[in-house]
Amino acid sequence: MELDPATRNEIEAAVFNRLLEHLRRRTDVQNIDLMILAGFCRNCFSKWYREAAAERGIEMELDQTREIVYGMPYEEWKAKYQKEATPEQLEAFRRQQEQENA
């Protein structure tokens, strides 16, 4: 089945919104863990959101797009949910970055 572009965009937007809601609920999942496993995190989404807006002539501050992605101001999310990265996480992240850049 082939979807028309408008329907496809609506479905993709719904999926994106569902993913954001999932990430907002899963505050136990740290950004560094997302980066290690998937190569992106909530901050990446924030930057991609800002870039997509800019491509459409809409200038947004990173803090604005972070609030959209996190569902609250970024500093508040960090204070409530972000944990210090462990040495093991930092090493896994370093290895992941090396593989990505190889």
C-alpha positions in Angstrom: 0.0 0.0 0.0 1.3 3.4 -1.0 0.5 6.4 1.2 0.0 9.9 -0.1 2.6 12.4 1.2 0.1 14.1 3.6 -1.0 10.9 5.2 2.6 9.7 5.5 3.5 12.9 7.2 0.6 12.6 9.6 1.6 9.0 10.5 5.2 10.0 10.9 4.3 12.9 13.2 2.1 10.6 15.3 5.0 8.1 15.6 7.4 10.9 16.5 5.0 12.2 19.2 4.6 8.7 20.6 8.4 8.3 20.8 8.7 11.6 22.6 6.1 10.6 25.1 7.9 7.3 25.6 11.2 9.1 26.3 9.5 11.5 28.7 8.1 8.6 30.7 11.3 6.6 30.6 13.3 9.1 32.7 15.3 6.1 34.0 17.0 5.8 30.6 19.9 8.1 30.6 21.0 10.0 27.4 24.4 8.4 27.5 22.8 5.0 27.4 20.8 6.0 24.4 23.9 7.3 22.7 25.8 4.1 23.4 23.0 1.8 22.1 21.5 3.9 19.4 23.9 6.7 18.5 21.3 9.4 19.4 19.6 10.9 22.5 17.1 13.4 23.6 19.5 16.2 22.9 20.0 15.0 19.3 16.2 15.1 18.9 16.3 18.7 20.2 18.9 19.7 17.7 17.2 17.9 14.8 13.9 19.7 15.7 15.7 23.0 15.7 17.3 22.2 12.3 14.0 21.1 10.8 12.4 24.4 12.0 15.3 26.4 10.5 14.9 24.7 7.2 11.3 26.0 7.2 12.4 29.5 8.1 11.5 29.2 11.8 14.3 30.2 14.1 14.1 28.5 17.5 16.5 28.5 20.4 17.9 25.2 21.6 16.3 25.7 25.0 12.9 25.9 23.2 13.4 22.7 21.3 14.8 20.9 24.4 11.7 21.8 26.3 9.5 20.4 23.6 11.5 17.1 23.6 12.0 16.8 27.4 8.5 18.0 28.2 10.0 20.5 30.7 12.9 22.9 30.8 16.1 21.0 30.2 17.8 22.2 33.5 14.8 21.0 35.4 15.0 17.5 33.7 18.7 17.3 34.4 18.2 18.2 38.1 15.4 15.6 38.5 16.6 12.7 36.4 20.2 13.0 35.1 22.8 10.9 36.8 26.5 11.2 36.7 27.9 8.9 34.0 29.8 5.9 35.3 33.3 5.1 34.1 31.8 2.1 32.3 29.3 4.2 30.5 32.0 6.7 29.5 34.2 3.9 28.2 31.3 2.4 26.3 30.5 5.8 24.8 34.1 6.3 23.8 34.1 2.9 22.0 30.8 3.7 20.3 32.2 7.0 19.1 35.3 5.4 17.8 33.3 2.8 15.8 31.1 5.6 14.4 34.1 7.6 13.3 36.0 4.6 11.9 
